[in-house]
Amino acid sequence: MYGVKYFAIQNKKGSDLWLGIDTFGLHIYEKGNRLTPKVGFPWNEIKTLSFANKKFIIKPIEKKSPDFVFGVPVIDTNKRILALSMGNHELYMRRRRPDPVEILQMKAEAKHARNLKREER
C-alpha cells in the first residue's frame, strides 16, 4: 500500500505478521494480507512506544487496554521503527496545529495576488 512502511514482526505466539507505519498510526497486518489491518493504533491513542533488545512495546493511552508486545528478527529494526514512528507522529501533530500568523499572511497575500491577476485578464 502506498505511504506505508512495513516491518516483519512476530507476536508472542510466534506468528509472522507485518507492522505498518503510516501517517495515521501503526497497524498490524497478517503475513498474507497487507491491505487490511487486523489491529490499528492511531497516533492519538498511543501513549508511548519503546523497545528492549528484540521486543517492541506499544502502550495505549487507555489504561485498561493491554500493552501490545511483539518481537523483531534484528535489533536495529527496533531503532528504525521508533525513528520512523517519531517522524510520522511529528508530521501528524504539525498537521493538527493551526498555521502561524506569518503563514496566514503569506496565504492571504498570495490569494490577493491571484485575484489581481484574474481581474487583469
PEVENMO-V269156 format. One line per field, one symbol per residue. ss: DSSP state (2 for helix, 1 for strand, 0 for the rest). psi: psi as a letter, one per 20 degrees, with the letter a starting at -180 (. if undefined). A space follows every 10 residues. Layout:
ss=???
psi=???
This chain:
ss=0000111111 0000011111 1100111111 0010000011 1122211111 1100111111 0000000111 1000222222 2222222222 2222220000 2222222222 2222222222 0
psi=qpjppqpprp ahijpprppp paiibqqpqq hjnjhoqhpq nqhijpgqpr qodjpppooq gphhpqqopr qqhphhhggg ggghggghgg hghhhiqqqr hgghgggggg gggghghhhh .
